[in-house]
């Protein structure tokens, strides 16, 4: 069962800060594989472990045809910002303009415990910031300006998935053409 159900907004796991990975073992490699396969099946450009109910600091990304993952990330953000629509696999069908740093340098480990650096701008930078937020229990709606957050919360209340327990995502419900995070 490599493709896992994606947890939706309202599930407490999405608001729980994840723990650092300490054991770079077979279980971690299975988690990275499951995350990658679940992300690709959704489809999405990023997925963090809490979104499949695992409270560990791990995420995967798929940006510009590169599939990658990062464990225990720390971020260095540019002062220069970008603005653009952002969505999340845990909020099916919803996107809002979200300001993020334009560039990011992310340091962490790979699944073998080797140090790695992921450096990028634009969508990759947005994705890395969004997924690292997930590891801290922060969701993209927290990053919206007041007006947009009001719109988002209203749309969430009216969403047909609201309050439902983690359904399995078989066909993407996203209008994002695979660009959700
Ligand atoms: Ni997300």
py3Dmol code that shows the C-alpha trace and the ligand (Angstrom):
import py3Dmol

protein = """\
ATOM      1  CA  UNK A   1       0.000   0.000   0.000  1.00  0.00           C
ATOM      2  CA  UNK A   2       2.505   2.635  -1.039  1.00  0.00           C
ATOM      3  CA  UNK A   3      -0.083   5.296  -1.980  1.00  0.00           C
ATOM      4  CA  UNK A   4      -1.464   6.601   1.291  1.00  0.00           C
ATOM      5  CA  UNK A   5      -4.629   8.578   2.043  1.00  0.00           C
ATOM      6  CA  UNK A   6      -3.890  12.307   2.212  1.00  0.00           C
ATOM      7  CA  UNK A   7      -5.066  13.969   5.430  1.00  0.00           C
ATOM      8  CA  UNK A   8      -7.341  16.946   4.956  1.00  0.00           C
ATOM      9  CA  UNK A   9      -7.627  20.228   6.842  1.00  0.00           C
ATOM     10  CA  UNK A  10      -9.333  19.553  10.162  1.00  0.00           C
ATOM     11  CA  UNK A  11      -7.178  16.506  10.888  1.00  0.00           C
ATOM     12  CA  UNK A  12      -5.157  17.392  14.029  1.00  0.00           C
ATOM     13  CA  UNK A  13      -2.003  15.792  12.595  1.00  0.00           C
ATOM     14  CA  UNK A  14      -1.720  18.788  10.232  1.00  0.00           C
ATOM     15  CA  UNK A  15      -1.465  21.141  13.226  1.00  0.00           C
ATOM     16  CA  UNK A  16       1.055  19.046  15.154  1.00  0.00           C
ATOM     17  CA  UNK A  17       4.756  19.975  14.829  1.00  0.00           C
ATOM     18  CA  UNK A  18       6.662  16.968  13.499  1.00  0.00           C
ATOM     19  CA  UNK A  19       9.646  15.399  15.259  1.00  0.00           C
ATOM     20  CA  UNK A  20      13.158  15.405  13.820  1.00  0.00           C
ATOM     21  CA  UNK A  21      14.218  12.166  12.179  1.00  0.00           C
ATOM     22  CA  UNK A  22      16.858  10.388  14.247  1.00  0.00           C
ATOM     23  CA  UNK A  23      16.950   6.926  12.696  1.00  0.00           C
ATOM     24  CA  UNK A  24      17.962   6.779   9.064  1.00  0.00           C
ATOM     25  CA  UNK A  25      16.695   3.259   8.690  1.00  0.00           C
ATOM     26  CA  UNK A  26      14.633   1.135   6.346  1.00  0.00           C
ATOM     27  CA  UNK A  27      11.430   2.550   7.806  1.00  0.00           C
ATOM     28  CA  UNK A  28      12.500   6.050   6.774  1.00  0.00           C
ATOM     29  CA  UNK A  29      13.292   4.885   3.255  1.00  0.00           C
ATOM     30  CA  UNK A  30       9.831   3.305   3.046  1.00  0.00           C
ATOM     31  CA  UNK A  31       8.292   6.587   4.245  1.00  0.00           C
ATOM     32  CA  UNK A  32      10.158   8.563   1.552  1.00  0.00           C
ATOM     33  CA  UNK A  33       9.007   6.080  -1.093  1.00  0.00           C
ATOM     34  CA  UNK A  34       5.385   6.241   0.101  1.00  0.00           C
ATOM     35  CA  UNK A  35       5.470  10.044   0.183  1.00  0.00           C
ATOM     36  CA  UNK A  36       6.879  10.218  -3.331  1.00  0.00           C
ATOM     37  CA  UNK A  37       4.341   7.776  -4.745  1.00  0.00           C
ATOM     38  CA  UNK A  38       1.412   9.426  -2.957  1.00  0.00           C
ATOM     39  CA  UNK A  39       2.543  12.849  -4.192  1.00  0.00           C
ATOM     40  CA  UNK A  40       2.898  11.667  -7.795  1.00  0.00           C
ATOM     41  CA  UNK A  41      -0.475   9.890  -7.707  1.00  0.00           C
ATOM     42  CA  UNK A  42      -2.325  12.942  -6.344  1.00  0.00           C
ATOM     43  CA  UNK A  43      -0.721  14.552  -8.403  1.00  0.00           C
ATOM     44  CA  UNK A  44       1.154  17.241  -6.541  1.00  0.00           C
ATOM     45  CA  UNK A  45       4.485  19.037  -6.490  1.00  0.00           C
ATOM     46  CA  UNK A  46       5.148  18.518  -2.802  1.00  0.00           C
ATOM     47  CA  UNK A  47       4.018  16.393   0.117  1.00  0.00           C
ATOM     48  CA  UNK A  48       5.037  16.439   3.770  1.00  0.00           C
ATOM     49  CA  UNK A  49       4.958  13.404   6.067  1.00  0.00           C
ATOM     50  CA  UNK A  50       2.235  14.819   8.382  1.00  0.00           C
ATOM     51  CA  UNK A  51      -0.073  14.895   5.348  1.00  0.00           C
ATOM     52  CA  UNK A  52      -0.051  11.105   5.377  1.00  0.00           C
ATOM     53  CA  UNK A  53      -0.282  10.994   9.149  1.00  0.00           C
ATOM     54  CA  UNK A  54       3.411  10.587   9.983  1.00  0.00           C
ATOM     55  CA  UNK A  55       4.843  13.094  12.461  1.00  0.00           C
ATOM     56  CA  UNK A  56       8.396  13.211  11.132  1.00  0.00           C
ATOM     57  CA  UNK A  57      10.321  16.042   9.501  1.00  0.00           C
ATOM     58  CA  UNK A  58      10.401  14.713   5.937  1.00  0.00           C
ATOM     59  CA  UNK A  59       8.967  15.959   2.677  1.00  0.00           C
ATOM     60  CA  UNK A  60       9.141  15.126  -1.012  1.00  0.00           C
ATOM     61  CA  UNK A  61       8.935  17.441  -4.014  1.00  0.00           C
ATOM     62  CA  UNK A  62       8.580  17.142  -7.741  1.00  0.00           C
ATOM     63  CA  UNK A  63       9.491  20.389  -9.473  1.00  0.00           C
ATOM     64  CA  UNK A  64      10.908  20.873 -12.987  1.00  0.00           C
ATOM     65  CA  UNK A  65      10.936  17.095 -13.496  1.00  0.00           C
ATOM     66  CA  UNK A  66      13.142  16.554 -10.455  1.00  0.00           C
ATOM     67  CA  UNK A  67      11.856  14.214  -7.758  1.00  0.00           C
ATOM     68  CA  UNK A  68      13.557  14.869  -4.455  1.00  0.00           C
ATOM     69  CA  UNK A  69      13.173  14.645  -0.719  1.00  0.00           C
ATOM     70  CA  UNK A  70      14.566  16.379   2.319  1.00  0.00           C
ATOM     71  CA  UNK A  71      14.857  15.266   5.942  1.00  0.00           C
ATOM     72  CA  UNK A  72      15.181  17.673   8.913  1.00  0.00           C
ATOM     73  CA  UNK A  73      15.283  20.806   6.729  1.00  0.00           C
ATOM     74  CA  UNK A  74      16.453  24.245   7.827  1.00  0.00           C
ATOM     75  CA  UNK A  75      15.799  27.172   5.514  1.00  0.00           C
ATOM     76  CA  UNK A  76      17.618  30.311   4.533  1.00  0.00           C
ATOM     77  CA  UNK A  77      15.199  32.669   2.766  1.00  0.00           C
ATOM     78  CA  UNK A  78      15.807  35.602   0.450  1.00  0.00           C
ATOM     79  CA  UNK A  79      14.442  39.024   1.374  1.00  0.00           C
ATOM     80  CA  UNK A  80      13.059  39.311  -2.132  1.00  0.00           C
ATOM     81  CA  UNK A  81       9.529  37.940  -2.316  1.00  0.00           C
ATOM     82  CA  UNK A  82       7.222  36.308  -4.826  1.00  0.00           C
ATOM     83  CA  UNK A  83       3.448  36.386  -4.971  1.00  0.00           C
ATOM     84  CA  UNK A  84       1.317  33.820  -6.726  1.00  0.00           C
ATOM     85  CA  UNK A  85      -1.435  31.287  -6.327  1.00  0.00           C
ATOM     86  CA  UNK A  86      -0.719  28.471  -3.917  1.00  0.00           C
ATOM     87  CA  UNK A  87      -2.711  25.388  -3.030  1.00  0.00           C
ATOM     88  CA  UNK A  88      -2.301  22.344  -0.832  1.00  0.00           C
ATOM     89  CA  UNK A  89      -3.261  18.702  -1.238  1.00  0.00           C
ATOM     90  CA  UNK A  90      -4.867  18.932   2.214  1.00  0.00           C
ATOM     91  CA  UNK A  91      -7.257  21.639   0.903  1.00  0.00           C
ATOM     92  CA  UNK A  92      -8.654  20.076  -2.286  1.00  0.00           C
ATOM     93  CA  UNK A  93      -9.537  22.576  -4.980  1.00  0.00           C
ATOM     94  CA  UNK A  94      -8.584  25.762  -3.109  1.00  0.00           C
ATOM     95  CA  UNK A  95      -5.866  28.209  -4.158  1.00  0.00           C
ATOM     96  CA  UNK A  96      -5.066  31.696  -2.905  1.00  0.00           C
ATOM     97  CA  UNK A  97      -2.385  34.253  -3.609  1.00  0.00           C
ATOM     98  CA  UNK A  98       0.373  33.628  -1.075  1.00  0.00           C
ATOM     99  CA  UNK A  99       3.512  35.679  -0.561  1.00  0.00           C
ATOM    100  CA  UNK A 100       6.715  33.662  -0.137  1.00  0.00           C
ATOM    101  CA  UNK A 101      10.421  34.305  -0.322  1.00  0.00           C
ATOM    102  CA  UNK A 102      11.606  34.202  -3.928  1.00  0.00           C
ATOM    103  CA  UNK A 103      14.671  32.074  -3.236  1.00  0.00           C
ATOM    104  CA  UNK A 104      15.554  29.459  -0.670  1.00  0.00           C
ATOM    105  CA  UNK A 105      18.597  27.521   0.404  1.00  0.00           C
ATOM    106  CA  UNK A 106      17.457  24.434   2.311  1.00  0.00           C
ATOM    107  CA  UNK A 107      19.899  22.296   4.222  1.00  0.00           C
ATOM    108  CA  UNK A 108      19.069  18.890   5.570  1.00  0.00           C
ATOM    109  CA  UNK A 109      19.738  15.218   5.037  1.00  0.00           C
ATOM    110  CA  UNK A 110      18.754  12.640   2.531  1.00  0.00           C
ATOM    111  CA  UNK A 111      17.203   9.331   3.591  1.00  0.00           C
ATOM    112  CA  UNK A 112      20.664   7.838   4.090  1.00  0.00           C
ATOM    113  CA  UNK A 113      21.617  10.521   6.605  1.00  0.00           C
ATOM    114  CA  UNK A 114      23.953  12.320   4.208  1.00  0.00           C
ATOM    115  CA  UNK A 115      23.932  16.137   4.281  1.00  0.00           C
ATOM    116  CA  UNK A 116      22.258  17.737   1.249  1.00  0.00           C
ATOM    117  CA  UNK A 117      21.443  21.265   0.116  1.00  0.00           C
ATOM    118  CA  UNK A 118      18.427  22.111  -2.020  1.00  0.00           C
ATOM    119  CA  UNK A 119      18.651  25.519  -3.601  1.00  0.00           C
ATOM    120  CA  UNK A 120      16.037  27.125  -5.794  1.00  0.00           C
ATOM    121  CA  UNK A 121      13.707  29.949  -6.661  1.00  0.00           C
ATOM    122  CA  UNK A 122      10.128  30.422  -7.811  1.00  0.00           C
ATOM    123  CA  UNK A 123       8.051  27.221  -7.598  1.00  0.00           C
ATOM    124  CA  UNK A 124      10.788  25.132  -5.972  1.00  0.00           C
ATOM    125  CA  UNK A 125      11.341  27.831  -3.331  1.00  0.00           C
ATOM    126  CA  UNK A 126       7.592  28.125  -2.773  1.00  0.00           C
ATOM    127  CA  UNK A 127       7.296  24.365  -2.448  1.00  0.00           C
ATOM    128  CA  UNK A 128      10.184  24.027   0.025  1.00  0.00           C
ATOM    129  CA  UNK A 129       8.720  26.788   2.217  1.00  0.00           C
ATOM    130  CA  UNK A 130       5.220  25.307   2.062  1.00  0.00           C
ATOM    131  CA  UNK A 131       6.398  21.787   2.955  1.00  0.00           C
ATOM    132  CA  UNK A 132       8.691  22.963   5.752  1.00  0.00           C
ATOM    133  CA  UNK A 133       5.727  24.887   7.169  1.00  0.00           C
ATOM    134  CA  UNK A 134       3.799  21.590   7.222  1.00  0.00           C
ATOM    135  CA  UNK A 135       6.539  20.138   9.447  1.00  0.00           C
ATOM    136  CA  UNK A 136       5.877  22.958  11.930  1.00  0.00           C
ATOM    137  CA  UNK A 137       2.099  22.515  11.844  1.00  0.00           C
ATOM    138  CA  UNK A 138       1.745  25.695   9.772  1.00  0.00           C
ATOM    139  CA  UNK A 139      -0.636  25.704   6.818  1.00  0.00           C
ATOM    140  CA  UNK A 140      -0.716  27.999   3.794  1.00  0.00           C
ATOM    141  CA  UNK A 141      -3.940  29.642   4.968  1.00  0.00           C
ATOM    142  CA  UNK A 142      -1.882  30.998   7.894  1.00  0.00           C
ATOM    143  CA  UNK A 143       0.260  32.893   5.364  1.00  0.00           C
ATOM    144  CA  UNK A 144      -2.631  34.648   3.621  1.00  0.00           C
ATOM    145  CA  UNK A 145      -3.496  38.264   4.151  1.00  0.00           C
ATOM    146  CA  UNK A 146      -6.591  38.966   6.212  1.00  0.00           C
ATOM    147  CA  UNK A 147      -8.979  39.338   3.313  1.00  0.00           C
ATOM    148  CA  UNK A 148      -7.804  36.190   1.526  1.00  0.00           C
ATOM    149  CA  UNK A 149      -7.892  34.192   4.757  1.00  0.00           C
ATOM    150  CA  UNK A 150     -11.498  35.200   5.290  1.00  0.00           C
ATOM    151  CA  UNK A 151     -12.335  33.988   1.790  1.00  0.00           C
ATOM    152  CA  UNK A 152     -10.405  30.762   2.383  1.00  0.00           C
ATOM    153  CA  UNK A 153     -12.117  29.975   5.682  1.00  0.00           C
ATOM    154  CA  UNK A 154     -15.519  30.551   4.113  1.00  0.00           C
ATOM    155  CA  UNK A 155     -14.645  28.278   1.168  1.00  0.00           C
ATOM    156  CA  UNK A 156     -13.379  25.602   3.581  1.00  0.00           C
ATOM    157  CA  UNK A 157     -16.619  25.700   5.568  1.00  0.00           C
ATOM    158  CA  UNK A 158     -18.547  25.230   2.339  1.00  0.00           C
ATOM    159  CA  UNK A 159     -16.234  22.601   0.856  1.00  0.00           C
ATOM    160  CA  UNK A 160     -17.773  19.178   0.429  1.00  0.00           C
ATOM    161  CA  UNK A 161     -14.703  17.516   1.953  1.00  0.00           C
ATOM    162  CA  UNK A 162     -14.852  19.619   5.137  1.00  0.00           C
ATOM    163  CA  UNK A 163     -15.087  17.540   8.283  1.00  0.00           C
ATOM    164  CA  UNK A 164     -14.623  14.259   6.488  1.00  0.00           C
ATOM    165  CA  UNK A 165     -12.016  11.845   7.747  1.00  0.00           C
ATOM    166  CA  UNK A 166      -9.017  11.321   5.433  1.00  0.00           C
ATOM    167  CA  UNK A 167     -10.540   9.933   2.230  1.00  0.00           C
ATOM    168  CA  UNK A 168      -8.276   8.131  -0.179  1.00  0.00           C
ATOM    169  CA  UNK A 169      -7.332  10.315  -3.130  1.00  0.00           C
ATOM    170  CA  UNK A 170      -7.762   8.213  -6.237  1.00  0.00           C
ATOM    171  CA  UNK A 171      -8.453  10.816  -8.867  1.00  0.00           C
ATOM    172  CA  UNK A 172      -7.094  14.264  -8.246  1.00  0.00           C
ATOM    173  CA  UNK A 173      -9.830  16.610  -7.074  1.00  0.00           C
ATOM    174  CA  UNK A 174      -7.532  19.527  -7.782  1.00  0.00           C
ATOM    175  CA  UNK A 175      -8.066  22.176 -10.376  1.00  0.00           C
ATOM    176  CA  UNK A 176      -4.344  22.805 -10.137  1.00  0.00           C
ATOM    177  CA  UNK A 177      -3.118  20.511 -12.881  1.00  0.00           C
ATOM    178  CA  UNK A 178      -0.754  18.830 -10.507  1.00  0.00           C
ATOM    179  CA  UNK A 179       0.644  22.018  -9.067  1.00  0.00           C
ATOM    180  CA  UNK A 180      -0.727  21.562  -5.550  1.00  0.00           C
ATOM    181  CA  UNK A 181       1.628  21.216  -2.634  1.00  0.00           C
TER     182      UNK A 181
END
"""
ligand_1 = """\
1
NI
Ni 0.390 21.373 1.567
"""
view = py3Dmol.view(width=600, height=400)
view.addModel(protein, "pdb")
view.setStyle({"model": 0}, {"cartoon": {"style": "trace"}})
view.addModel(ligand_1, "xyz")
view.setStyle({"model": 1}, {"stick": {}})
view.zoomTo()
view.show()
